[in-house]
Amino acid sequence: MTTQDRRTFLGGAAASLLPPLLPAGAAAQAPAPRPAAELARHPLTGPFDGFEVVLVELNMAPGVRSSGPGHRHPGPVLGYVVEGQMRFAIDNEAERVLPVGGTFFEPSGAVHTTNGSARTDGPTRAVVFMLVPKGSPLTAPA
């Protein structure tokens, strides 16, 4: 293989590692965040027999906040912000903006009145731990 052939080959190989180019005039857009996903659900025993612990990943698009009267959960909720900044309020309290590493808690029966991403330049992601009656849905209208 000649030096020129090697350069051509290496140049093509390097170019194949680059992201594909967008068609002319197309604007680059961030992919939509994934919907909320249940990561794990495990039944409990002993004094918590009849309950399950559930781990959920929340993914919020930039600048999107909840609308409507809110929702509630059938048990307590503990959350941790993994990426972005999250808007949070329960029972019509003042909204708080939680940074990466921030935590939030919702007691059983509290109405979650504000949630969403406080960032306009990127998504927000949180991981939530819930204690719920066995087989119950995770949310209900307020």
Summary of the structure (lengths in Angstrom):
residues: 142
radius of gyration: 22.1
end to end distance: 71.1
largest distance: 75.1
contacts: 355
relative contact order: 0.24
helix: 12%
strand: 41%
